[in-house]
Amino acid sequence: MQDTFNIQGYLIQLNTYINGLCKGKEPWEIILITFLTTFLIYFVNRFISNFLDDGITATFWYYFRKVPFIKQTVEKKIKSTTDEIEKELLKGMENKIFLQSLPKKSWNMNEILKEIDNYISFGKFSWNDGYVSGTFYPGNDETLEDLMQQVYRKTAYTNPLHTDVFPGIRIMEAEIVHIVSALFNAPEGIGTVTTGGTESIFLVCKAYRDYARNEKGIKEPNMVIPVTAHAAFDKAAQLLKIRVKHVKHDPDTMKVNIRAMRKAIDGNTCMLVGSAPAFPHGCIDDIEEIGKLGQKYDIPVHVDCCLGGFLVPFMRKAGFQLPPFDFSVKGVTSISCDTHKVLQLFYTSIRCIDIINFQSQLIGLEVFMEHQIFQRYVEATKKIISATRYIEKGLKEIDGIFVFGQPNVSVIAIGSNHFDVYRLSSALTEKGWNLNLLQFPSGFHICVTMQHTYPGIADKFLSHVRECTAEILKDPVSRTTGTAAIYGMAQQIPDRSLVAEIVWAYLDACYSIKKNEPLQNGTIEERKS
């Protein structure tokens, strides 16, 4: 009773105080003051959330780098880094002569084909022999290669933009959308074929941004995504003016932390993201829990299945356990899938597909499963996942390294608590392997494809990892050199704008060719070293 009396007393005092502030003021003055105060609070809140999070740090480093000594040191380091990157990219091509203008003399067909062979010879990694992570997926199938060439010959001049002129191409695309939709348990074929995973992610981000604006009145949308989500989400957010909220992952499972994701959601969240699997470590996020969040807060959920491609829909039939990830999960409203990953039948036609469905439900695949082609994909999946499990088991038996999380599909990430893991990736590069470097935490991964299922390839990789690791452990404190060292250095730089400059240096180096005397007659012979 006493507490109630005290509360009432406080309310009476507050009421008297506020009335005192308004005493002697016209109604329009009170309204104006209220409006200006609300306006001020709104922009102060925006300043705190947008500027103080990143702006103070960025501003500090901006002016810090203006100090003459610091500026000279940074420019010198950027120059040496650029030179190192360019040297690495042009390694093995030092004596090549590159075109810098149109040849004065036309080349005949034989010369052009010979020149194509010359360009292909520039590569130093044996991708067709399984020495490359991901990149090439169909396998060394000569029949398929011949089919691809024939299909391209027949369709090279078609243009899918002109559906009235080439209706058959439109029908092909529509059929592909329906087939893939069925594989991912979508109730109907609603989607589009894209040029790749990045475009697919861009489109779904735009769809949810527009949906948030038009249907929910959200003017400043944000997306909540795992820190392990593909970089395409950040690219899309930058271009589409969507704020990104990165959510940390569990250090043991490498899956997104659901509790942290829940806390990141607010009234402006336009989409939630989960990966199946995530690019860095090959682990599938808890899509069911993300779906529950989507349902609870009425937010669309996108599953990035680009890396899972044409493996995850067949894994259960191939005898492997897999957590729920598709439209059978309540709350999932869209999925992006790279059909060029392992999908052999349509490899010449498409790169990626984006399936959007705002009201998902389960449908049967019985009819499709009866087809012989379905079994072919199951067998290919079984080979790839079996090879992945075999490599994972072998890696876990090697002292000095560890496997990140619990890989679900075809990607295995490697780290070390005993030495600079980039030394291992560099050593494997010297032995001919091309692997994917990772940051936060440091590591690298191998994406297993059909190439790695051929006899001896998996054992050769394990043998080289075992050999290189043993050698490194003899002197575990040394650091790596070369481009791997640059990659490792980048994650230690607190000024992220400097990292952006290193990225620009890499892009510049990609377009760099050695300056040489222009060709006189433009013949192939003049390009020989």
C-alpha positions as CSV (number, residue, x, y, z in Angstrom):
1,M,0.0,0.0,0.0
2,Q,2.9,2.3,0.9
3,D,4.6,1.5,-2.4
4,T,1.4,2.4,-4.4
5,F,1.2,5.7,-2.5
6,N,4.8,6.6,-3.3
7,I,4.3,5.8,-7.0
8,Q,1.2,8.0,-7.2
9,G,3.1,10.7,-5.4
10,Y,6.0,10.6,-8.0
11,L,3.5,10.7,-10.8
12,I,1.8,13.7,-9.3
13,Q,5.1,15.5,-9.0
14,L,6.1,14.6,-12.6
15,N,2.7,15.9,-13.8
16,T,3.2,19.1,-11.9
17,Y,6.7,19.6,-13.3
18,I,5.7,19.0,-16.9
19,N,2.7,21.3,-16.6
20,G,5.1,23.9,-15.2
21,L,7.3,23.6,-18.2
22,C,4.3,24.2,-20.5
23,K,2.9,27.1,-18.4
24,G,2.6,30.3,-20.5
25,K,3.3,28.6,-23.8
26,E,0.9,28.6,-26.8
27,P,-0.3,25.2,-28.1
28,W,1.6,25.6,-31.3
29,E,4.8,26.1,-29.3
30,I,4.3,22.9,-27.4
31,I,3.7,21.0,-30.6
32,L,6.8,22.5,-32.2
33,I,9.0,21.7,-29.2
34,T,7.7,18.1,-29.2
35,F,8.4,17.7,-32.9
36,L,11.9,19.2,-32.7
37,T,12.7,17.1,-29.7
38,T,11.5,13.9,-31.4
39,F,13.5,14.9,-34.5
40,L,16.6,15.5,-32.4
41,I,16.3,12.2,-30.6
42,Y,15.9,10.3,-33.9
43,F,19.0,11.8,-35.5
44,V,21.1,11.4,-32.3
45,N,20.1,7.7,-32.2
46,R,21.2,7.4,-35.9
47,F,24.4,9.1,-35.2
48,I,25.2,6.8,-32.3
49,S,24.2,3.6,-34.2
50,N,25.8,4.4,-37.5
51,F,28.8,6.7,-36.7
52,L,30.0,5.6,-33.3
53,D,30.0,1.9,-34.3
54,D,32.5,2.4,-37.2
55,G,32.9,6.1,-37.8
56,I,35.2,7.1,-34.9
57,T,37.6,4.3,-35.8
58,A,37.6,5.1,-39.5
59,T,38.0,8.8,-38.8
60,F,40.9,8.2,-36.4
61,W,42.8,6.0,-39.0
62,Y,42.1,8.5,-41.8
63,Y,43.8,11.4,-39.9
64,F,46.5,9.1,-38.5
65,R,47.6,8.1,-42.0
66,K,47.8,11.8,-42.9
67,V,50.9,12.2,-40.7
68,P,53.8,12.6,-43.1
69,F,56.0,9.8,-41.7
70,I,53.1,7.4,-41.4
71,K,51.9,8.3,-44.9
72,Q,55.3,7.5,-46.4
73,T,55.6,4.3,-44.5
74,V,52.2,3.1,-45.6
75,E,52.7,4.0,-49.2
76,K,56.0,2.2,-49.3
77,K,54.4,-0.9,-47.8
78,I,51.5,-0.8,-50.2
79,K,54.0,-0.5,-53.1
80,S,56.0,-3.5,-52.0
81,T,52.7,-5.5,-51.4
82,T,51.5,-4.6,-54.9
83,D,54.8,-5.6,-56.4
84,E,54.7,-8.9,-54.5
85,I,51.2,-9.7,-55.7
86,E,52.0,-8.8,-59.3
87,K,55.1,-10.9,-59.2
88,E,53.1,-13.9,-57.9
89,L,50.4,-13.5,-60.6
90,L,52.9,-13.3,-63.4
91,K,55.0,-16.1,-62.1
92,G,56.0,-18.4,-65.0
93,M,55.1,-15.9,-67.6
94,E,58.1,-13.6,-67.3
95,N,59.2,-14.2,-71.0
96,K,55.7,-14.1,-72.5
97,I,54.8,-11.3,-74.9
98,F,51.3,-9.9,-74.3
99,L,48.9,-8.1,-76.7
100,Q,48.3,-4.4,-75.9
101,S,46.6,-3.4,-79.1
102,L,44.9,-5.0,-82.0
103,P,47.3,-6.9,-84.3
104,K,48.0,-5.3,-87.6
105,K,47.5,-8.6,-89.4
106,S,44.6,-10.9,-88.9
107,W,45.1,-14.5,-87.7
108,N,43.7,-17.6,-89.4
109,M,41.8,-20.3,-87.5
110,N,44.8,-22.5,-86.8
111,E,46.7,-19.5,-85.4
112,I,43.8,-18.6,-83.1
113,L,43.4,-22.1,-81.8
114,K,47.1,-22.3,-81.3
115,E,47.0,-19.0,-79.3
116,I,44.2,-20.4,-77.2
117,D,46.4,-23.4,-76.3
118,N,49.1,-20.8,-75.4
119,Y,46.8,-19.0,-73.0
120,I,45.7,-22.3,-71.4
121,S,49.3,-23.3,-70.8
122,F,49.9,-20.2,-68.6
123,G,48.2,-22.0,-65.7
124,K,50.5,-23.8,-63.2
125,F,47.9,-25.9,-61.3
126,S,46.7,-29.2,-62.7
127,W,43.0,-28.7,-62.1
128,N,42.0,-31.7,-64.2
129,D,44.1,-34.0,-62.0
130,G,42.5,-33.0,-58.8
131,Y,45.1,-30.5,-57.4
132,V,42.6,-27.6,-57.1
133,S,40.0,-26.9,-54.5
134,G,36.5,-26.6,-56.1
135,T,36.7,-24.7,-59.4
136,F,36.0,-27.6,-61.7
137,Y,33.1,-29.9,-60.8
138,P,31.9,-32.3,-63.6
139,G,34.7,-34.8,-63.6
140,N,36.9,-36.0,-66.5
141,D,34.1,-37.3,-68.6
142,E,35.0,-37.2,-72.3
143,T,31.4,-38.1,-73.3
144,L,30.1,-35.1,-71.3
145,E,32.8,-32.9,-72.7
146,D,31.8,-33.8,-76.3
147,L,28.2,-33.2,-75.4
148,M,28.9,-29.8,-74.0
149,Q,30.7,-28.8,-77.1
150,Q,27.9,-29.9,-79.3
151,V,25.2,-28.2,-77.2
152,Y,27.2,-25.0,-77.2
153,R,27.6,-25.2,-81.0
154,K,23.8,-25.4,-81.4
155,T,22.9,-22.7,-78.8
156,A,25.8,-20.2,-78.9
157,Y,23.9,-17.6,-80.9
158,T,20.6,-17.8,-79.0
159,N,19.7,-14.9,-76.7
160,P,17.4,-15.7,-73.7
161,L,16.5,-12.0,-73.4
162,H,14.4,-12.4,-76.6
163,T,12.0,-15.1,-75.5
164,D,9.7,-14.5,-78.5
165,V,12.6,-15.2,-80.9
166,F,14.0,-18.2,-78.9
167,P,11.0,-19.7,-77.0
168,G,12.8,-23.0,-76.6
169,I,15.5,-21.4,-74.4
170,R,12.7,-19.9,-72.3
171,I,11.1,-23.3,-71.9
172,M,14.5,-24.8,-70.9
173,E,14.9,-22.2,-68.2
174,A,11.4,-22.8,-66.9
175,E,11.9,-26.5,-66.8
176,I,15.2,-26.1,-64.9
177,V,13.4,-23.9,-62.3
178,H,10.7,-26.4,-61.8
179,I,13.1,-29.4,-61.5
180,V,15.3,-27.6,-59.0
181,S,12.3,-26.3,-57.0
182,A,11.1,-29.9,-56.7
183,L,14.6,-31.1,-55.4
184,F,14.5,-28.5,-52.7
185,N,10.9,-29.3,-51.7
186,A,9.3,-26.1,-53.0
187,P,5.6,-26.2,-53.5
188,E,5.9,-24.8,-57.0
189,G,8.6,-23.6,-59.4
190,I,9.0,-20.0,-58.5
191,G,12.5,-18.7,-59.3
192,T,15.0,-17.5,-61.8
193,V,18.2,-18.7,-63.4
194,T,21.2,-16.4,-62.8
195,T,24.8,-16.1,-63.9
196,G,26.1,-17.3,-60.6
197,G,25.8,-17.4,-56.8
198,T,26.6,-13.7,-56.4
199,E,23.9,-12.5,-58.7
200,S,21.5,-14.9,-57.1
201,I,22.2,-13.4,-53.7
202,F,21.9,-9.9,-55.1
203,L,18.5,-10.6,-56.4
204,V,17.1,-12.1,-53.2
205,C,18.5,-9.2,-51.2
206,K,16.7,-6.8,-53.5
207,A,13.5,-8.8,-53.3
208,Y,13.5,-8.6,-49.5
209,R,14.5,-5.0,-49.4
210,D,11.7,-4.1,-51.7
211,Y,9.3,-6.3,-49.8
212,A,10.3,-4.6,-46.5
213,R,9.8,-1.2,-48.0
214,N,6.5,-1.8,-49.9
215,E,4.8,-4.2,-47.5
216,K,6.1,-3.3,-44.1
217,G,7.0,0.4,-44.5
218,I,10.7,-0.2,-43.5
219,K,12.7,2.7,-44.7
220,E,16.2,1.7,-43.4
221,P,16.3,-2.1,-43.7
222,N,19.0,-4.3,-42.3
223,M,19.9,-7.9,-42.8
224,V,21.1,-10.3,-40.1
225,I,23.7,-12.7,-41.4
226,P,26.3,-15.1,-40.0
227,V,29.9,-13.8,-40.1
228,T,30.6,-16.9,-42.2
229,A,28.0,-15.9,-44.8
230,H,29.3,-15.4,-48.4
231,A,30.8,-12.0,-49.2
232,A,28.1,-11.5,-51.8
233,F,25.7,-10.4,-49.1
234,D,28.0,-7.6,-48.1
235,K,28.4,-6.6,-51.7
236,A,24.6,-6.6,-52.2
237,A,24.1,-4.6,-49.0
238,Q,26.5,-1.9,-50.1
239,L,24.9,-1.4,-53.5
240,L,21.3,-1.8,-52.2
241,K,21.8,0.4,-49.1
242,I,21.0,-2.3,-46.6
243,R,22.7,-2.3,-43.3
244,V,24.5,-5.5,-42.4
245,K,24.5,-7.0,-38.9
246,H,27.1,-9.8,-38.7
247,V,26.4,-12.5,-36.2
248,K,29.3,-14.4,-34.6
249,H,29.7,-18.1,-34.9
250,D,30.1,-20.9,-32.3
251,P,33.9,-21.5,-32.1
252,D,33.4,-25.2,-31.8
253,T,30.8,-26.0,-34.4
254,M,31.5,-23.0,-36.7
255,K,27.7,-22.6,-37.0
256,V,26.0,-19.2,-36.5
257,N,25.2,-18.4,-32.8
258,I,21.4,-18.5,-32.7
259,R,21.2,-16.5,-29.5
260,A,23.3,-13.7,-31.0
261,M,21.2,-13.8,-34.1
262,R,18.0,-13.3,-32.1
263,K,19.5,-10.3,-30.3
264,A,20.5,-8.7,-33.6
265,I,17.0,-8.7,-34.9
266,D,15.0,-5.4,-34.7
267,G,12.0,-3.7,-36.3
268,N,14.0,-2.9,-39.4
269,T,15.3,-6.4,-40.2
270,C,14.3,-7.3,-43.7
271,M,15.9,-10.8,-43.9
272,L,17.7,-13.5,-42.0
273,V,20.4,-15.7,-43.6
274,G,21.7,-19.2,-43.0
275,S,24.2,-21.2,-45.1
276,A,24.0,-24.8,-46.2
277,P,26.9,-25.1,-46.0
278,A,29.0,-21.9,-45.2
279,F,31.9,-21.3,-47.6
280,P,34.7,-21.1,-45.1
281,H,34.3,-24.3,-43.1
282,G,31.7,-26.4,-44.9
283,C,29.3,-26.4,-41.9
284,I,25.5,-26.1,-42.2
285,D,23.9,-23.4,-39.9
286,D,21.0,-24.5,-37.8
287,I,18.4,-23.7,-40.5
288,E,15.5,-24.9,-38.3
289,E,16.2,-22.5,-35.5
290,I,16.7,-19.6,-38.0
291,G,13.4,-20.6,-39.5
292,K,11.8,-20.3,-36.1
293,L,13.1,-16.8,-35.7
294,G,11.8,-15.9,-39.1
295,Q,8.3,-17.2,-38.2
296,K,8.3,-15.5,-34.7
297,Y,9.3,-12.1,-36.0
298,D,7.7,-12.4,-39.4
299,I,11.0,-12.0,-41.3
300,P,11.9,-13.8,-44.5
301,V,14.7,-16.5,-44.2
302,H,17.1,-17.1,-47.1
303,V,19.2,-20.2,-47.2
304,D,22.5,-19.8,-49.2
305,C,22.9,-23.3,-50.7
306,C,25.2,-22.2,-53.5
307,L,28.1,-24.2,-52.2
308,G,25.8,-27.1,-51.4
309,G,24.8,-27.1,-55.0
310,F,23.7,-30.5,-56.4
311,L,25.1,-32.4,-53.5
312,V,22.8,-31.6,-50.5
313,P,19.5,-32.6,-52.2
314,F,20.9,-36.1,-52.8
315,M,22.9,-36.7,-49.6
316,R,20.2,-38.5,-47.6
317,K,19.5,-40.9,-50.5
318,A,23.3,-41.5,-50.7
319,G,23.3,-42.6,-47.1
320,F,24.6,-39.5,-45.3
321,Q,23.0,-37.7,-42.4
322,L,22.1,-34.0,-43.1
323,P,20.3,-31.5,-40.9
324,P,17.1,-30.0,-42.5
325,F,17.9,-27.1,-44.8
326,D,15.3,-26.7,-47.6
327,F,11.7,-25.6,-48.0
328,S,10.6,-28.5,-45.8
329,V,11.8,-26.2,-42.9
330,K,9.0,-23.9,-41.7
331,G,10.1,-20.3,-42.1
332,V,12.4,-20.8,-45.1
333,T,11.2,-18.5,-47.9
334,S,14.1,-18.6,-50.4
335,I,17.1,-20.7,-51.5
336,S,20.0,-20.0,-53.8
337,C,21.7,-23.0,-55.4
338,D,24.7,-23.3,-57.7
339,T,23.6,-25.8,-60.2
340,H,27.1,-25.8,-61.9
341,K,28.5,-27.6,-58.8
342,V,28.3,-31.3,-59.7
343,L,25.2,-30.9,-61.9
344,Q,26.4,-32.5,-65.1
345,L,23.3,-32.7,-67.2
346,F,22.7,-28.9,-67.4
347,Y,26.3,-27.8,-66.9
348,T,26.5,-26.0,-70.3
349,S,23.3,-24.1,-69.8
350,I,23.2,-22.5,-66.3
351,R,25.2,-21.4,-63.4
352,C,22.9,-20.7,-60.5
353,I,19.2,-20.7,-59.5
354,D,17.4,-18.6,-57.0
355,I,14.1,-20.0,-55.7
356,I,11.8,-17.6,-53.8
357,N,8.7,-18.8,-52.1
358,F,7.0,-16.7,-49.4
359,Q,4.7,-19.6,-48.3
360,S,6.7,-22.8,-48.3
361,Q,5.3,-26.3,-47.8
362,L,6.4,-29.9,-48.4
363,I,5.7,-31.7,-51.7
364,G,6.7,-35.2,-52.8
365,L,9.6,-36.2,-55.1
366,E,8.4,-39.8,-55.7
367,V,8.0,-39.4,-59.5
368,F,11.3,-37.7,-60.0
369,M,13.1,-40.2,-57.7
370,E,12.0,-43.0,-60.0
371,H,14.0,-41.6,-62.9
372,Q,17.4,-43.1,-63.6
373,I,19.0,-39.7,-63.7
374,F,18.2,-39.1,-60.0
375,Q,20.2,-42.2,-59.1
376,R,23.1,-41.0,-61.2
377,Y,23.3,-37.9,-59.0
378,V,23.0,-40.0,-55.9
379,E,26.0,-42.1,-57.0
380,A,28.0,-39.0,-57.8
381,T,27.1,-37.5,-54.4
382,K,28.1,-40.7,-52.6
383,K,31.5,-40.7,-54.3
384,I,32.2,-37.0,-53.4
385,I,31.0,-37.1,-49.8
386,S,32.8,-40.4,-49.2
387,A,36.0,-38.9,-50.4
388,T,35.4,-35.9,-48.2
389,R,34.9,-38.1,-45.1
390,Y,38.0,-40.0,-46.0
391,I,40.1,-36.9,-46.2
392,E,38.6,-35.4,-43.1
393,K,39.4,-38.6,-41.1
394,G,43.0,-38.6,-42.4
395,L,43.5,-35.0,-41.6
396,K,42.3,-35.5,-38.0
397,E,45.1,-38.1,-37.5
398,I,47.9,-35.7,-38.4
399,D,49.6,-34.0,-35.4
400,G,49.9,-30.2,-35.5
401,I,46.7,-29.4,-37.3
402,F,42.9,-29.6,-36.8
403,V,39.7,-29.6,-38.8
404,F,37.3,-26.7,-38.1
405,G,33.9,-27.7,-36.8
406,Q,32.1,-30.7,-38.2
407,P,32.0,-30.4,-42.0
408,N,28.6,-31.4,-43.4
409,V,29.1,-31.5,-47.1
410,S,32.2,-31.3,-49.3
411,V,34.4,-28.6,-47.7
412,I,37.1,-29.3,-45.1
413,A,38.8,-26.4,-43.4
414,I,42.2,-26.8,-41.7
415,G,43.8,-24.8,-38.9
416,S,46.7,-25.1,-36.5
417,N,47.4,-24.1,-32.9
418,H,51.1,-25.0,-33.2
419,F,52.3,-22.9,-36.2
420,D,51.4,-20.3,-38.8
421,V,48.9,-22.3,-40.8
422,Y,49.6,-20.2,-43.9
423,R,53.0,-21.9,-44.0
424,L,51.2,-25.2,-44.6
425,S,49.1,-23.7,-47.4
426,S,52.2,-22.2,-49.0
427,A,54.1,-25.5,-48.7
428,L,51.2,-27.3,-50.4
429,T,51.1,-24.7,-53.1
430,E,54.7,-25.5,-53.8
431,K,53.7,-29.1,-54.3
432,G,51.1,-28.1,-56.9
433,W,47.9,-27.7,-54.8
434,N,45.6,-24.7,-55.1
435,L,43.6,-24.2,-51.9
436,N,41.4,-21.5,-50.5
437,L,42.8,-19.3,-47.7
438,L,40.6,-18.2,-44.8
439,Q,40.7,-15.4,-42.2
440,F,39.1,-14.9,-38.8
441,P,40.3,-17.4,-37.8
442,S,43.4,-18.2,-39.9
443,G,43.1,-21.4,-42.0
444,F,42.5,-22.8,-45.5
445,H,40.1,-25.3,-47.0
446,I,39.8,-27.8,-49.8
447,C,36.5,-28.2,-51.6
448,V,36.2,-31.8,-52.8
449,T,34.9,-32.5,-56.3
450,M,34.7,-35.4,-58.7
451,Q,38.4,-35.0,-59.4
452,H,39.3,-35.9,-55.9
453,T,37.4,-39.2,-56.1
454,Y,39.7,-40.6,-58.7
455,P,42.2,-43.3,-57.4
456,G,45.1,-42.0,-55.4
457,I,44.2,-38.3,-55.4
458,A,42.9,-38.2,-51.8
459,D,45.8,-40.2,-50.5
460,K,48.2,-37.9,-52.3
461,F,46.7,-34.9,-50.7
462,L,46.9,-36.4,-47.2
463,S,50.5,-37.6,-47.9
464,H,51.5,-34.1,-48.8
465,V,49.8,-32.5,-45.8
466,R,51.4,-35.0,-43.5
467,E,54.8,-34.5,-45.1
468,C,54.6,-30.6,-45.0
469,T,53.2,-30.5,-41.5
470,A,56.0,-32.7,-40.2
471,E,58.6,-30.5,-41.8
472,I,57.0,-27.3,-40.4
473,L,56.9,-28.7,-36.9
474,K,60.7,-28.9,-36.9
475,D,60.6,-25.1,-36.8
476,P,57.1,-24.0,-35.8
477,V,57.9,-20.4,-35.0
478,S,58.8,-19.2,-38.5
479,R,56.4,-17.2,-40.5
480,T,55.3,-17.7,-44.1
481,T,56.2,-15.5,-47.0
482,G,54.7,-14.6,-50.4
483,T,51.0,-13.9,-51.0
484,A,49.9,-16.2,-48.2
485,A,51.8,-13.9,-45.8
486,I,50.0,-10.9,-47.2
487,Y,46.7,-12.6,-46.6
488,G,47.7,-13.3,-43.1
489,M,48.9,-9.8,-42.5
490,A,45.6,-8.3,-43.8
491,Q,43.6,-9.7,-40.9
492,Q,46.0,-8.1,-38.4
493,I,45.6,-4.6,-39.7
494,P,43.2,-2.5,-37.5
495,D,42.7,0.1,-40.3
496,R,40.3,-1.8,-42.6
497,S,40.5,0.9,-45.2
498,L,44.2,-0.2,-45.7
499,V,42.9,-3.7,-46.3
500,A,40.7,-2.3,-49.0
501,E,43.7,-0.7,-50.7
502,I,45.5,-4.1,-50.7
503,V,42.4,-5.6,-52.4
504,W,42.6,-2.8,-55.0
505,A,46.3,-3.6,-55.4
506,Y,45.3,-7.2,-56.2
507,L,42.7,-6.2,-58.7
508,D,45.2,-3.9,-60.4
509,A,47.7,-6.7,-60.6
510,C,45.1,-9.0,-62.2
511,Y,45.0,-6.5,-65.1
512,S,48.7,-6.0,-65.2
513,I,50.8,-7.2,-68.2
514,K,54.4,-6.7,-68.9
515,K,55.2,-3.7,-71.0
516,N,56.9,-4.7,-74.2
517,E,57.5,-3.5,-77.7
518,P,54.4,-3.6,-79.9
519,L,54.0,-6.3,-82.4
520,Q,55.1,-5.3,-85.9
521,N,53.0,-7.7,-88.0
522,G,50.8,-9.2,-85.4
523,T,51.7,-12.8,-86.1
524,I,51.7,-15.6,-83.7
525,E,55.4,-16.2,-84.2
526,E,56.2,-12.7,-82.8
527,R,54.6,-13.7,-79.5
528,K,57.0,-16.6,-78.9
529,S,59.6,-15.9,-76.3
